[in-house]
């Protein structure tokens, strides 16, 4: 949930209703991380090509739902508890 957990911060910009972070991880991937009050939008790139894009919606302090394509993964305390498609 914390952008800095993904790697080294390169750029931080304010956007409408949130903050955009550009991050680089240990495997030289670039991460575009948009943080909003109730959700995050995250996209990983390698050599300018999108690898994966997902949205994390906060359900409570310890629960969130991750949406990848049309699949939903529910997490509690960092552990996946439910998967739906």
TORVEXLUM-128527 format. One record per residue: residue number from 1; residue in one letter; chain; x, y, z of N, C-alpha, C in turn. Coordinates in Angstrom, 2 decimals. Example, Ala and Ser with C-alpha at 12.3 -4.5 7.8 and 13.67 -1.06 7.14 Angstrom:
// TORVEXLUM-128527
{n:1 res:A chain:A npx:13.19 npy:-5.69 npz:7.80 capx:12.30 capy:-4.50 capz:7.80 cpx:13.20 cpy:-3.30 cpz:7.80}
{n:2 res:S chain:A npx:12.85 npy:-2.25 npz:7.08 capx:13.67 capy:-1.06 capz:7.14 cpx:12.90 cpy:0.03 cpz:7.87}
// end
This chain:
// TORVEXLUM-128527
{n:1 res:X chain:A npx:0.81 npy:-1.20 npz:0.00 capx:0.00 capy:0.00 capz:0.00 cpx:0.85 cpy:1.27 cpz:0.00}
{n:2 res:X chain:A npx:2.07 npy:1.15 npz:0.49 capx:2.97 capy:2.30 capz:0.54 cpx:3.84 cpy:2.31 cpz:-0.72}
{n:3 res:X chain:A npx:3.85 npy:3.41 npz:-1.48 capx:4.63 capy:3.44 capz:-2.73 cpx:6.10 cpy:3.10 cpz:-2.54}
{n:4 res:X chain:A npx:6.69 npy:3.52 npz:-1.45 capx:8.12 capy:3.32 capz:-1.22 cpx:8.45 cpy:1.84 cpz:-1.00}
{n:5 res:X chain:A npx:7.46 npy:1.02 npz:-0.64 capx:7.67 capy:-0.42 capz:-0.49 cpx:8.02 cpy:-1.08 cpz:-1.82}
{n:6 res:X chain:A npx:7.72 npy:-0.41 npz:-2.93 capx:7.96 capy:-0.99 capz:-4.25 cpx:9.37 cpy:-0.74 cpz:-4.76}
{n:7 res:X chain:A npx:10.08 npy:0.23 npz:-4.20 capx:11.43 capy:0.51 capz:-4.67 cpx:11.86 cpy:1.94 cpz:-4.37}
{n:8 res:X chain:A npx:12.77 npy:2.45 npz:-5.20 capx:13.38 capy:3.76 capz:-5.00 cpx:12.55 cpy:4.83 cpz:-5.70}
{n:9 res:X chain:A npx:12.18 npy:5.87 npz:-4.96 capx:11.39 capy:6.97 capz:-5.51 cpx:12.22 cpy:7.77 cpz:-6.49}
{n:10 res:X chain:A npx:11.69 npy:7.97 npz:-7.70 capx:12.36 capy:8.78 capz:-8.72 cpx:11.71 cpy:10.16 cpz:-8.79}
{n:11 res:X chain:A npx:10.39 npy:10.20 npz:-8.92 capx:9.65 capy:11.46 capz:-9.06 cpx:8.35 cpy:11.35 cpz:-8.27}
{n:12 res:X chain:A npx:7.93 npy:12.46 npz:-7.70 capx:6.64 capy:12.55 capz:-7.02 cpx:5.93 cpy:13.80 cpz:-7.52}
{n:13 res:X chain:A npx:4.66 npy:13.65 npz:-7.98 capx:3.88 capy:14.77 capz:-8.50 cpx:2.47 cpy:14.73 cpz:-7.94}
{n:14 res:X chain:A npx:1.90 npy:15.91 npz:-7.68 capx:0.50 capy:15.99 capz:-7.30 cpx:-0.35 cpy:15.85 cpz:-8.55}
{n:15 res:X chain:A npx:-1.43 npy:15.08 npz:-8.44 capx:-2.40 capy:14.93 capz:-9.51 cpx:-3.78 cpy:15.20 cpz:-8.91}
{n:16 res:X chain:A npx:-4.81 npy:15.27 npz:-9.75 capx:-6.16 capy:15.49 capz:-9.24 cpx:-6.51 cpy:14.45 cpz:-8.19}
{n:17 res:X chain:A npx:-6.80 npy:14.90 npz:-7.00 capx:-7.25 capy:14.06 capz:-5.88 cpx:-6.22 cpy:13.05 cpz:-5.40}
{n:18 res:X chain:A npx:-4.94 npy:13.21 npz:-5.75 capx:-3.96 capy:12.24 capz:-5.29 cpx:-2.52 cpy:12.64 cpz:-5.58}
{n:19 res:X chain:A npx:-1.64 npy:11.64 npz:-5.52 capx:-0.21 capy:11.85 capz:-5.76 cpx:0.27 cpy:10.74 cpz:-6.69}
{n:20 res:X chain:A npx:1.08 npy:11.12 npz:-7.68 capx:1.69 capy:10.17 capz:-8.60 cpx:3.14 cpy:9.98 cpz:-8.20}
{n:21 res:X chain:A npx:3.55 npy:8.71 npz:-8.10 capx:4.93 capy:8.36 capz:-7.79 cpx:5.51 cpy:7.57 cpz:-8.96}
{n:22 res:X chain:A npx:6.69 npy:7.90 npz:-9.38 capx:7.44 capy:7.10 capz:-10.34 cpx:8.56 cpy:6.44 cpz:-9.54}
{n:23 res:X chain:A npx:8.61 npy:5.12 npz:-9.58 capx:9.49 capy:4.33 capz:-8.72 cpx:10.28 cpy:3.37 cpz:-9.60}
{n:24 res:X chain:A npx:11.50 npy:3.06 npz:-9.17 capx:12.28 capy:2.03 capz:-9.85 cpx:12.63 cpy:0.95 cpz:-8.83}
{n:25 res:X chain:A npx:12.42 npy:-0.32 npz:-9.22 capx:12.70 capy:-1.41 capz:-8.29 cpx:14.06 cpy:-2.04 cpz:-8.58}
{n:26 res:X chain:A npx:14.41 npy:-3.06 npz:-7.82 capx:15.72 capy:-3.72 capz:-7.93 cpx:15.93 cpy:-4.45 cpz:-9.26}
{n:27 res:X chain:A npx:14.85 npy:-4.78 npz:-9.96 capx:14.97 capy:-5.48 capz:-11.25 cpx:14.87 cpy:-4.52 cpz:-12.43}
{n:28 res:X chain:A npx:15.10 npy:-3.22 npz:-12.16 capx:15.11 capy:-2.18 capz:-13.19 cpx:13.74 cpy:-1.97 cpz:-13.84}
{n:29 res:X chain:A npx:12.69 npy:-2.35 npz:-13.16 capx:11.34 capy:-2.05 capz:-13.64 cpx:10.95 cpy:-0.67 cpz:-13.14}
{n:30 res:X chain:A npx:10.19 npy:0.04 npz:-13.96 capx:9.65 capy:1.34 capz:-13.57 cpx:8.20 cpy:1.13 cpz:-13.16}
{n:31 res:X chain:A npx:7.81 npy:1.74 npz:-12.06 capx:6.46 capy:1.59 capz:-11.53 cpx:5.78 cpy:2.95 cpz:-11.49}
{n:32 res:X chain:A npx:4.63 npy:3.03 npz:-12.14 capx:3.80 capy:4.22 capz:-12.08 cpx:2.74 cpy:3.97 cpz:-11.01}
{n:33 res:X chain:A npx:2.81 npy:4.70 npz:-9.91 capx:1.97 capy:4.45 capz:-8.74 cpx:1.15 cpy:5.70 cpz:-8.47}
{n:34 res:X chain:A npx:-0.18 npy:5.60 npz:-8.64 capx:-1.09 capy:6.71 capz:-8.33 cpx:-1.80 cpy:6.40 cpz:-7.03}
{n:35 res:X chain:A npx:-1.60 npy:7.26 npz:-6.04 capx:-2.18 capy:7.05 capz:-4.70 cpx:-3.32 cpy:8.03 cpz:-4.48}
{n:36 res:X chain:A npx:-4.47 npy:7.49 npz:-4.14 capx:-5.66 capy:8.28 capz:-3.83 cpx:-6.13 cpy:7.93 cpz:-2.42}
{n:37 res:X chain:A npx:-7.15 npy:8.61 npz:-1.93 capx:-7.62 capy:8.37 capz:-0.56 cpx:-8.09 cpy:6.93 cpz:-0.34}
{n:38 res:X chain:A npx:-8.87 npy:6.39 npz:-1.27 capx:-9.50 capy:5.08 capz:-1.06 cpx:-8.96 cpy:3.97 cpz:-1.95}
{n:39 res:X chain:A npx:-8.01 npy:4.29 npz:-2.81 capx:-7.47 capy:3.26 capz:-3.70 cpx:-6.12 cpy:3.70 cpz:-4.27}
{n:40 res:X chain:A npx:-5.41 npy:2.73 npz:-4.83 capx:-4.15 capy:2.96 capz:-5.56 cpx:-4.28 cpy:2.35 cpz:-6.95}
{n:41 res:X chain:A npx:-3.65 npy:2.97 npz:-7.94 capx:-3.53 capy:2.41 capz:-9.28 cpx:-2.04 cpy:2.21 cpz:-9.53}
{n:42 res:X chain:A npx:-1.65 npy:0.98 npz:-9.91 capx:-0.24 capy:0.64 capz:-10.04 cpx:0.00 cpy:-0.03 cpz:-11.40}
{n:43 res:X chain:A npx:1.06 npy:0.41 npz:-12.09 capx:1.42 capy:-0.21 capz:-13.36 cpx:2.93 cpy:-0.40 cpz:-13.41}
{n:44 res:X chain:A npx:3.36 npy:-1.61 npz:-13.76 capx:4.78 capy:-1.95 capz:-13.88 cpx:5.19 cpy:-1.92 cpz:-15.35}
{n:45 res:X chain:A npx:6.38 npy:-1.35 npz:-15.61 capx:6.93 capy:-1.28 capz:-16.96 cpx:8.35 cpy:-1.83 cpz:-16.97}
{n:46 res:X chain:A npx:8.72 npy:-2.49 npz:-18.07 capx:10.09 capy:-2.93 capz:-18.31 cpx:10.44 cpy:-2.49 cpz:-19.72}
{n:47 res:X chain:A npx:11.49 npy:-1.69 npz:-19.87 capx:11.91 capy:-1.16 capz:-21.17 cpx:10.76 cpy:-0.46 cpz:-21.89}
{n:48 res:X chain:A npx:9.92 npy:0.26 npz:-21.13 capx:8.81 capy:1.01 capz:-21.70 cpx:7.58 cpy:0.19 cpz:-22.06}
{n:49 res:X chain:A npx:7.59 npy:-1.11 npz:-21.77 capx:6.46 capy:-1.98 capz:-22.08 cpx:5.71 cpy:-2.32 cpz:-20.79}
{n:50 res:X chain:A npx:4.40 npy:-2.12 npz:-20.82 capx:3.57 capy:-2.42 capz:-19.64 cpx:3.55 cpy:-3.92 cpz:-19.38}
{n:51 res:X chain:A npx:3.88 npy:-4.31 npz:-18.15 capx:3.89 capy:-5.71 capz:-17.75 cpx:2.59 cpy:-6.11 cpz:-17.06}
{n:52 res:X chain:A npx:2.15 npy:-5.27 npz:-16.13 capx:0.93 capy:-5.55 capz:-15.37 cpx:0.39 cpy:-4.23 cpz:-14.83}
{n:53 res:X chain:A npx:-0.93 npy:-4.18 npz:-14.74 capx:-1.60 capy:-3.00 capz:-14.20 cpx:-2.70 cpy:-3.50 cpz:-13.26}
{n:54 res:X chain:A npx:-2.80 npy:-2.89 npz:-12.08 capx:-3.84 capy:-3.29 capz:-11.15 cpx:-4.30 cpy:-2.12 cpz:-10.30}
{n:55 res:X chain:A npx:-5.44 npy:-2.33 npz:-9.65 capx:-6.02 capy:-1.32 capz:-8.77 cpx:-6.26 cpy:-1.97 cpz:-7.42}
{n:56 res:X chain:A npx:-5.81 npy:-1.32 npz:-6.35 capx:-6.06 capy:-1.78 capz:-4.98 cpx:-7.09 cpy:-0.86 cpz:-4.36}
{n:57 res:X chain:A npx:-8.20 npy:-1.43 npz:-3.92 capx:-9.26 capy:-0.66 capz:-3.27 cpx:-9.24 cpy:-1.00 cpz:-1.79}
{n:58 res:X chain:A npx:-9.14 npy:0.02 npz:-0.95 capx:-9.06 capy:-0.18 capz:0.49 cpx:-10.45 cpy:-0.45 cpz:1.05}
{n:59 res:X chain:A npx:-10.59 npy:-1.57 npz:1.74 capx:-11.86 capy:-1.94 capz:2.36 cpx:-11.86 cpy:-1.59 cpz:3.84}
{n:60 res:X chain:A npx:-10.71 npy:-1.66 npz:4.47 capx:-10.52 capy:-1.27 capz:5.87 cpx:-9.02 cpy:-1.13 cpz:6.09}
{n:61 res:X chain:A npx:-8.59 npy:-0.90 npz:7.32 capx:-7.17 capy:-0.76 capz:7.60 cpx:-6.37 cpy:-2.02 cpz:7.27}
{n:62 res:X chain:A npx:-6.98 npy:-3.18 npz:7.41 capx:-6.28 capy:-4.44 capz:7.22 cpx:-6.75 cpy:-5.23 cpz:6.00}
{n:63 res:X chain:A npx:-7.75 npy:-4.70 npz:5.26 capx:-8.31 capy:-5.42 capz:4.12 cpx:-8.29 cpy:-4.56 cpz:2.87}
{n:64 res:X chain:A npx:-7.98 npy:-5.21 npz:1.73 capx:-8.11 capy:-4.52 capz:0.45 cpx:-8.44 cpy:-5.52 cpz:-0.64}
{n:65 res:X chain:A npx:-8.96 npy:-5.00 npz:-1.75 capx:-9.29 capy:-5.81 capz:-2.92 cpx:-8.38 cpy:-5.36 cpz:-4.06}
{n:66 res:X chain:A npx:-7.71 npy:-6.31 npz:-4.71 capx:-6.86 capy:-6.02 capz:-5.86 cpx:-7.58 cpy:-6.49 cpz:-7.12}
{n:67 res:X chain:A npx:-7.72 npy:-5.59 npz:-8.07 capx:-8.37 capy:-5.91 capz:-9.34 cpx:-7.31 cpy:-5.94 cpz:-10.43}
{n:68 res:X chain:A npx:-7.17 npy:-7.10 npz:-11.07 capx:-6.27 capy:-7.28 capz:-12.21 cpx:-7.15 cpy:-7.79 cpz:-13.35}
{n:69 res:X chain:A npx:-7.24 npy:-7.02 npz:-14.42 capx:-8.19 capy:-7.31 capz:-15.50 cpx:-9.57 cpy:-7.37 cpz:-14.86}
{n:70 res:X chain:A npx:-10.30 npy:-8.45 npz:-15.00 capx:-11.62 capy:-8.57 capz:-14.37 cpx:-11.60 cpy:-9.50 cpz:-13.17}
{n:71 res:X chain:A npx:-10.43 npy:-9.83 npz:-12.69 capx:-10.30 capy:-10.74 capz:-11.56 cpx:-10.11 cpy:-9.93 cpz:-10.27}
{n:72 res:X chain:A npx:-10.74 npy:-10.41 npz:-9.19 capx:-10.66 capy:-9.73 capz:-7.90 cpx:-10.01 cpy:-10.64 cpz:-6.88}
{n:73 res:X chain:A npx:-9.02 npy:-10.10 npz:-6.20 capx:-8.30 capy:-10.81 capz:-5.15 cpx:-8.51 cpy:-10.04 cpz:-3.85}
{n:74 res:X chain:A npx:-8.98 npy:-10.70 npz:-2.82 capx:-9.22 capy:-10.07 capz:-1.54 cpx:-8.10 cpy:-10.45 cpz:-0.56}
{n:75 res:X chain:A npx:-7.58 npy:-9.44 npz:0.12 capx:-6.47 capy:-9.64 capz:1.06 cpx:-6.87 cpy:-9.13 cpz:2.44}
{n:76 res:X chain:A npx:-6.39 npy:-9.86 npz:3.44 capx:-6.56 capy:-9.44 capz:4.84 cpx:-5.23 cpy:-9.69 cpz:5.55}
{n:77 res:X chain:A npx:-4.71 npy:-8.66 npz:6.22 capx:-3.42 capy:-8.74 capz:6.91 cpx:-2.31 cpy:-9.21 cpz:5.97}
{n:78 res:X chain:A npx:-2.38 npy:-8.83 npz:4.70 capx:-1.33 capy:-9.17 capz:3.74 cpx:-1.48 cpy:-10.55 cpz:3.11}
{n:79 res:X chain:A npx:-2.47 npy:-11.34 npz:3.53 capx:-2.68 capy:-12.68 capz:2.99 cpx:-3.91 cpy:-12.71 cpz:2.09}
{n:80 res:X chain:A npx:-3.79 npy:-13.40 npz:0.96 capx:-4.95 capy:-13.54 capz:0.07 cpx:-5.96 cpy:-14.46 cpz:0.73}
{n:81 res:X chain:A npx:-7.22 npy:-14.02 npz:0.80 capx:-8.25 capy:-14.83 capz:1.45 cpx:-9.33 cpy:-15.31 cpz:0.47}
{n:82 res:X chain:A npx:-9.56 npy:-14.55 npz:-0.62 capx:-10.61 capy:-14.92 capz:-1.58 cpx:-10.16 cpy:-14.49 cpz:-2.97}
{n:83 res:X chain:A npx:-10.55 npy:-15.27 npz:-3.99 capx:-10.34 capy:-14.92 capz:-5.40 cpx:-11.65 cpy:-15.09 cpz:-6.13}
{n:84 res:X chain:A npx:-12.03 npy:-14.10 npz:-6.93 capx:-13.22 capy:-14.21 capz:-7.78 cpx:-12.88 cpy:-13.74 cpz:-9.17}
{n:85 res:X chain:A npx:-13.60 npy:-14.30 npz:-10.16 capx:-13.37 capy:-13.86 capz:-11.54 cpx:-14.67 cpy:-13.52 cpz:-12.20}
// end
